[in-house]
């Protein structure tokens, strides 16, 4: 049985984005092969909660990706930002993709509900 990441992983590889599953529902992305290091390029993670995709930084900040935008388009643009893990998604990318910052408590509620459903 597959999961929400099966369809993405081949396309990520085509884009030159390395990915690994850190825990259930969490796919870590970077250009680094293997486990990511915070000072060797940007890294972040994505997840799907309900019908929505989220791009998440390690700080943590959470951004809902609008249904009209592909999560891979956001990932491809964000992965090359900076030479270390980014605290937040830059305003330029938030504006370009219409990302919606989600407060911690709301994200945690959605995450917990998704984890309980598995």
N, C-alpha and C positions, 0 to 999 in steps of 0.2 A: 504494500500500500504506500502510495506517495504522499507528499505533503506540499505545502504552499511554495516550497523552494525548488522542487524538482524542475519545473518549467524554466526557472531563472538561471540555474547553474550553468547550463551549456552556453547561454547567451552571455553570461558574465565572463566565461572563459574566452569567448570570441572577442570581447571588449578588452581583454587583458587585465581584468579585475580578479584578484584572488579572493576566494571565499571559503569559509569553513563554518560549521555549525558549532556554536559554543555551548548552547543548551537548547532544549526544546523551544522552537518558535523564534530562535535568534540566529541570524546569519551575519557573520562578521565579514566586512569587505575592506580591501586595501589593495595596493599594488605589491605588497610584500608576500612572497611565498611563505607558507607556514604560519605559525603563531605571530601575531603582530606585536610590534614594539612601538611605544608612543612617540619615540624620537626618530623614526625611520620612515616618515611619510604619514599622510593622513590615514586614519582608519575610523570606522564607525560601524554601526549595525543596523539592519533592517528587520522588520517583522510585519506580519499581517494580523490585524485584530479586527475580526468581523470582516467586513468588505473593504476595509481601508488598509493601505500600506503606510508604514511609518519609517522615517529615517531618524536614527537616534545617535547622539554623540555620547561620549563616555562621561561627560561632566555631571550629570546627564541633562540633555535637552532633547525634547521629542517634537517631531514635526510630522503632521499628517500630510500625506501626498494626495492632492485632489484626484478624484476618479478620472478626470480628463487628462491626467499627466501620467506617464509611465515611470514607475519607481526606478527602472534601469536608466532612464534619461537623467534623473536626479543623481543617481549613484555615479554615473559616468562623469557628470560635471563636478561633483563634490569630491571624488576620490583624489583628484590631483591638486586640491587646494592646500597650500602650505607644505612645509617639510616635516610636520609633526601632527599628531592627532589634534584636530580642531575642537575648540571649546564649544563653538556654535556653528551652525550653517551660516555663511555670510549673507548679509542682507540682500546682496545682488541676486543670489540664487533663490532666496526666499521669495523675492519679488518676481523673478523670471518664471518660477514654477508655481507660484501661488501657494507655497507651503504654509500650513497653518500650525503655529506653535501650540502645543498642547501642554497644559499645566501638569505638574507632576502627579497631583492627586487624581486627576481624570485619567491620565495614562496608566497609573497604577491600578485603578479600578478596572479599566479595560484589559490590562495584562492579566490581572488575577482572574478575571472572568474567563479569559481565553485558556489559561492554564488549567482551570478547574474543569473546563469542557473536554479536555483531552483525556 
